[in-house]
C-alpha cells in the first residue's frame, strides 16, 4: 500500500544486440552503411560489432523509434491528451541534446517546453527541475543524465525510459524507484496511479538477470 508496481517493456533494438552485417542489408541501407563506415583508406568493414554500436546511440532513426514507442505506448494523463510525466535516462549530455532535438522535430505541435534536458550542464537546471516536479507544469518529459536517477520524489511519474546501460544494480533499482510513488487521483474522477511502465532499450533487465550482483559503477562528473 506504499508503492506501485511496474510493467517492463524490454524492447531490443536489433543493431544494438547483433551489430550490423553489410550483406544482410537492403540496397538503400548498404548505401548509408558505406557513407557512415568507410574509413580513411577507403576500406569498408564487413560487420560493425554490437560493442561499437552501443556507443552509437546517436542514430536518428533509433531515437525516433524510441520516442514514437514511448509517445504511443506510454501511460497518458489528461484523458489521453498528454503523455504522463516521463524520465528518459540518456547516456550523456550530447545524447540528451540529440534526443531533445529530434523530439522537437517529430512533435513540433507540443511546443518548446513539453520536453527538456535536465542535467548539470544546464544553467537554469534548478528551476527546470522544480517545474518538472510540479504535476501541473511543463516539461512532461525530462531527459536526464544522472541528475534524476536518485533523490527526487515525483508521484506523477508514470514512464521511465532506459536509453543507456546501467551496470550498478543499486543504482538501477534507485532509478526504478523514481516511478514507484503513489499518486492519488492522477487520472481524475478518483482514479489513482496503479502502476508505471519501464521501457528498457539497452538490455538492463537481461544484464542483471545474468549478472545479479552487477558491476562497479563508473564515477560521474559532480554537480
C-alpha positions as CSV (number, residue, x, y, z in Angstrom):
1,X,0.0,0.0,0.0
2,X,3.0,2.3,-0.1
3,X,4.4,1.8,-3.6
4,X,3.0,0.9,-7.1
5,X,4.4,-1.9,-9.2
6,X,5.9,-1.5,-12.7
7,X,5.3,-3.2,-16.1
8,X,8.5,-3.6,-18.1
9,X,8.7,-3.4,-21.9
10,X,12.0,-4.8,-22.9
11,X,12.4,-3.6,-26.4
12,X,15.5,-4.9,-28.1
13,X,16.9,-2.9,-31.0
14,X,18.5,-5.4,-33.3
15,X,21.6,-3.4,-34.2
16,X,22.4,-2.9,-30.5
17,X,22.2,-6.6,-29.8
18,X,23.6,-8.2,-33.0
19,X,25.6,-5.5,-34.8
20,X,25.2,-4.7,-38.5
21,X,26.3,-7.1,-41.2
22,X,26.7,-5.4,-44.6
23,X,25.5,-8.4,-46.7
24,X,22.2,-8.6,-44.7
25,X,21.2,-5.0,-45.6
26,X,18.9,-3.7,-48.3
27,X,20.5,-1.7,-51.2
28,X,19.3,1.5,-49.6
29,X,20.8,0.6,-46.2
30,X,24.0,-0.6,-47.8
31,X,24.4,2.9,-49.3
32,X,24.0,4.5,-45.9
33,X,26.4,1.9,-44.4
34,X,29.1,2.8,-47.0
35,X,28.7,6.5,-46.2
36,X,28.9,6.0,-42.5
37,X,31.6,3.4,-42.1
38,X,34.1,3.7,-45.0
39,X,37.4,4.5,-43.3
40,X,40.1,7.0,-44.5
41,X,41.8,4.3,-46.6
42,X,38.5,3.6,-48.4
43,X,38.1,0.2,-46.6
44,X,34.6,-1.0,-45.7
45,X,34.2,-3.4,-42.7
46,X,32.0,-6.4,-43.4
47,X,30.4,-6.1,-39.9
48,X,30.1,-3.5,-37.2
49,X,30.1,-5.3,-33.9
50,X,27.5,-4.5,-31.2
51,X,30.1,-3.2,-28.7
52,X,30.9,-0.4,-31.1
53,X,27.2,0.2,-31.7
54,X,26.4,0.6,-28.0
55,X,28.3,3.8,-28.4
56,X,26.4,4.7,-31.5
57,X,23.1,5.6,-29.7
58,X,23.0,8.9,-31.6
59,X,21.4,7.3,-34.6
60,X,18.4,9.5,-35.5
61,X,16.2,6.6,-36.7
62,X,16.8,4.8,-33.4
63,X,15.9,7.8,-31.4
64,X,12.8,8.3,-33.5
65,X,11.7,4.7,-32.8
66,X,12.2,5.1,-29.1
67,X,10.3,8.4,-28.9
68,X,7.5,7.1,-31.1
69,X,7.1,4.0,-28.9
70,X,7.0,6.0,-25.7
71,X,4.6,8.5,-27.0
72,X,2.2,5.9,-28.3
73,X,2.5,3.2,-25.6
74,X,3.4,5.2,-22.6
75,X,0.8,6.0,-19.9
76,X,-1.2,9.1,-20.7
77,X,-2.9,11.6,-18.5
78,X,-5.5,14.4,-19.1
79,X,-7.9,11.9,-20.6
80,X,-5.2,10.7,-23.1
81,X,-4.3,14.2,-24.3
82,X,-0.8,14.2,-22.9
83,X,2.0,11.7,-22.0
84,X,2.3,11.3,-18.3
85,X,5.4,12.6,-16.5
86,X,8.3,10.7,-18.1
87,X,12.0,10.4,-17.5
88,X,14.3,9.4,-20.3
89,X,17.7,8.2,-18.9
90,X,20.2,9.3,-21.5
91,X,23.9,8.2,-21.9
92,X,25.5,11.6,-21.7
93,X,24.7,15.3,-22.3
94,X,25.3,15.1,-26.1
95,X,22.9,12.1,-26.3
96,X,20.3,14.0,-24.3
97,X,20.5,17.1,-26.5
98,X,20.2,14.9,-29.6
99,X,17.0,13.3,-28.2
100,X,15.6,16.7,-27.4
101,X,16.4,18.0,-30.9
102,X,14.7,15.0,-32.6
103,X,11.7,15.3,-30.2
104,X,11.1,18.9,-31.3
105,X,11.4,17.9,-35.0
106,X,9.0,15.0,-34.6
107,X,6.4,16.7,-32.3
108,X,6.5,20.4,-33.0
109,X,2.9,20.8,-32.0
110,X,3.8,20.1,-28.4
111,X,5.8,23.3,-28.1
112,X,9.3,24.1,-26.8
113,X,8.6,23.4,-23.1
114,X,7.0,19.9,-23.4
115,X,10.3,18.1,-23.3
116,X,13.6,19.3,-21.9
117,X,17.1,18.2,-20.8
118,X,17.8,18.2,-17.1
119,X,21.4,17.7,-16.2
120,X,24.3,19.5,-14.7
121,X,25.2,21.3,-17.9
122,X,22.1,23.4,-17.9
123,X,22.4,26.8,-16.2
124,X,18.8,27.1,-15.0
125,X,18.6,23.4,-14.1
126,X,17.1,24.0,-10.6
127,X,14.2,26.0,-11.9
128,X,13.6,23.4,-14.6
129,X,13.7,20.5,-12.1
130,X,11.2,22.3,-9.9
131,X,8.9,22.8,-12.9
132,X,9.2,19.1,-13.7
133,X,8.4,18.1,-10.1
134,X,5.2,20.1,-10.3
135,X,2.4,17.9,-11.6
136,X,0.7,20.7,-13.5
137,X,3.7,22.4,-15.1
138,X,5.8,21.5,-18.2
139,X,8.0,19.7,-19.1
140,X,6.1,16.5,-19.3
141,X,9.3,14.6,-20.4
142,X,12.6,15.1,-18.7
143,X,15.8,13.8,-20.5
144,X,18.2,13.2,-17.6
145,X,21.9,12.4,-17.3
146,X,22.4,11.3,-13.7
147,X,20.5,14.1,-12.1
148,X,17.1,12.5,-11.7
149,X,18.4,9.0,-11.0
150,X,18.0,9.3,-7.2
151,X,16.8,11.7,-4.6
152,X,13.7,13.0,-6.2
153,X,10.1,12.4,-5.2
154,X,7.6,13.0,-8.1
155,X,4.5,10.9,-7.6
156,X,3.2,11.9,-11.1
157,X,6.0,9.9,-12.9
158,X,4.4,7.0,-14.9
159,X,7.0,6.3,-17.6
160,X,10.7,5.5,-17.3
161,X,12.9,5.1,-20.4
162,X,16.3,3.4,-20.0
163,X,18.2,4.6,-23.1
164,X,21.6,3.6,-21.6
165,X,23.3,0.7,-20.0
166,X,23.3,0.7,-16.2
167,X,26.0,-1.6,-14.5
168,X,25.3,-0.8,-10.9
169,X,22.4,-2.9,-9.5
170,X,21.9,-0.5,-6.6
171,X,21.7,2.5,-9.0
172,X,19.4,0.5,-11.3
173,X,16.9,0.0,-8.5
174,X,17.2,3.5,-7.3
175,X,16.3,4.7,-10.8
176,X,13.3,2.3,-10.9
177,X,12.3,3.8,-7.6
178,X,11.5,7.2,-9.3
179,X,8.3,5.7,-10.6
180,X,7.1,3.8,-7.5
181,X,5.5,6.7,-5.6
182,X,1.7,6.6,-5.0
183,X,-0.3,9.3,-6.7
184,X,-4.0,9.6,-5.7
185,X,-6.4,10.9,-8.3
186,X,-3.8,11.2,-11.0
187,X,-6.3,10.4,-13.8
188,X,-9.1,12.4,-12.3
189,X,-12.5,11.2,-11.0
190,X,-10.9,9.3,-8.1
191,X,-8.7,7.2,-10.4
192,X,-5.3,6.7,-8.7
193,X,-2.0,5.7,-10.2
194,X,-1.9,1.9,-10.3
195,X,1.4,1.2,-12.0
196,X,4.1,2.7,-14.1
197,X,5.9,1.5,-17.3
198,X,9.6,0.9,-17.8
199,X,10.9,1.0,-21.4
200,X,14.2,-0.8,-21.4
201,X,16.1,-0.4,-24.7
202,X,19.5,-1.4,-23.6
203,X,19.1,-4.9,-22.0
204,X,19.4,-3.8,-18.4
205,X,16.9,-6.3,-17.0
206,X,18.6,-9.1,-19.0
207,X,22.0,-7.9,-17.8
208,X,21.1,-8.1,-14.2
209,X,19.4,-11.5,-14.7
210,X,22.8,-12.7,-15.9
211,X,24.9,-10.7,-13.5
212,X,22.8,-10.4,-10.3
213,X,25.5,-8.5,-8.4
214,X,26.0,-6.0,-11.2
215,X,29.4,-4.3,-11.7
216,X,31.2,-1.3,-10.3
217,X,29.7,2.0,-11.4
218,X,32.0,4.5,-13.1
219,X,32.3,7.9,-11.5
220,X,30.3,10.8,-13.0
221,X,31.1,14.5,-13.0
222,X,29.8,16.0,-9.8
223,X,27.3,18.9,-9.7
